[in-house]
Each structure stands twice: as C-alpha cells, then as structure tokens.
Amino acid sequence: MLNIDGNGPEEEILSVLDVPPGKMGCIIAIKESCNAEILIGGPRGPPDKVFIIGPVQQVNKAEAILR
C-alpha cells in the first residue's frame, strides 16, 4: 500500500556503525541530539559497535555526527 498523503507511519531503519576506541563517550551526546534509539553492544554484543534504530532522517543524522 502506498502512502500518498504522507500521513502514515514514518519508515524506520537500523544502522550498525563501528566506533573507534576511546570514542564511545560521544554516544551520550548523540543520543540526546537525535530522535533515534542508539544501543551499545556492551557485554552481550560487540563492544566496538553501536546500533541506531529510528526514523530514516534521525538515523542519518546520528550516523553523520558519529562519523
């Protein structure tokens, strides 16, 4: 079904980024500036990766800030 009028739910995506050593502290500031969920691998996942989930524009914004 096509969303022609733009009133439907916003598409969400998942992005996985590598975080250089020593830069994980920047994630907190990015979480506060973007309307996307940012999950850190931590003890159950890879410690050098973050998972960004949310609306396309917000995920792109978070990716740009991280890079």
ABEGO torsion letter per residue (X at the ends): XBBAAGABBBBBBBBBBBBBBGAAAAAAAAAAABBBBBBBAEAABBAABBBBBEBAAAAAAAAAAAX
